[in-house]
Amino acid sequence: MSATPPVDLFVATSPGPPERTLLVIHGGPDWDHTYLREPLARLAGRHRLVLPDLRGCGRSTQGLPDADHSPAAATADLVALLDTLGTERVDVLGFSYGGLLAQRLALAAPDRVRRLVVASSSVLPVPADAFDGWAERAERRAAEAAVWADPSRSGPELTRAAAVAGARANVWRADALPRYLRTLDDVRFSAEWLRPWRAGTLPAPRVEDAAARLAALGVPLLLLHGRQDMVFPASLVEETLRLIPSARGVVIEEAGHMAHIDQPEAWLTAVADHLA
């Protein structure tokens, strides 16, 4: 679909009016789009949902050189996808790492982005001491840290094992955990981005001066977060709103990084209200 060497993106779409297209950018990045299908699928018909797998992920092109995995390349793929779809302007929801790519897309192609949702992600850098003193976070994240430190694991098996081991850190509510683990069963994990990340050659995804640049851009922005997010602290939402007064923030109680799993109704309502 784009780039040299050529990259083909696998894209799941739903029925819906083209003028109300919602582009959904998954995180990981060595995951695929499937863990975000619910509850977003309930918007189908009112919106045309477009859920690609990023390069190196899911059913999109894999086997590229490590240097071809970068935030800039992934963003260029998304612009090319919009061209292929013949869609001039879209709403964009970026989740976790995808939230950083969504910001890059809005700033690189401002005429293509109508509204922006940054979900379980951040506009501002995460301070080194953001989670100091949170003992439960350390306890919940210990299992995943042990998987990453295990030298016997590698490739997609490592990515999957880390995701499963990190489930209790990513989902706050115990009663939502079984559903999340079933969701992970369907994810096609890869390890294409893992190689440059471990080698220290993967460029940082964060845009310099993102808050100031997004404020100047004026795109309607929703910051959607779980109160108990253990990856991106919810405290950054209020700080970001001070820098981008036109933005809206919704922090969902009793919800972790996978806020759409913990509190699907509240999460989907916030998305739908922003897109209305």
Secondary structure, 3 states (H helix, E strand, C coil): CECCCCECCCEEECCCCHHHEEEEECCCCCCCHHHHHHHHHHHECCEEEEEECCCCCCCCCCCCCHHHCCHHHHHHHHHHHHHHHCCCCEEEEEECHHHHHHHHHHHHCHHHEEEEEEECCCCCCCCCCCCCCCHHHHHHHHHHHHHHCCCCCCHHHHHHHHHHHCHHHHCCCHHHHHHHHHHHHCCCCCCCCHHHHHHCCCCCCCCCCHHHHHHHHCCCEEEEEECCCCCCCCHHHHHHHHHCCCCEEEEECCCCCCHHHHCHHHHHHHHHHHHC
